[in-house]
Structure formats: C-alpha cells, structure tokens
C-alpha cells in the first residue's frame, strides 16, 4: 500500500497539477483544490 501512495504522489507532483503549497514552489504548475489533488494522486496509483 505504501508503494502505491508513493507512486501516486510522485505522479501527481510530476504532472504539475498540485495544491497551493506545492504550486508556489514549482515553475509552470497548475494550482488545484485539495480534493482535486487527491483525485490526481489516485489516478497516478
């Protein structure tokens, strides 16, 4: 299960569709809501 979570987080961050806290630290990132980020993590699992 932990490997799936890490895979999901890595994929979500790599897609640059992230929440405000990540977006302010990344060039070219798209800021999305927390619930959307959760969906993005699940998509990348």
ABEGO torsion letter per residue (X at the ends): XAAAAAAAAAAAAAAGBBBAAAAAABBGBBBBBAAAAAAAAAAAX
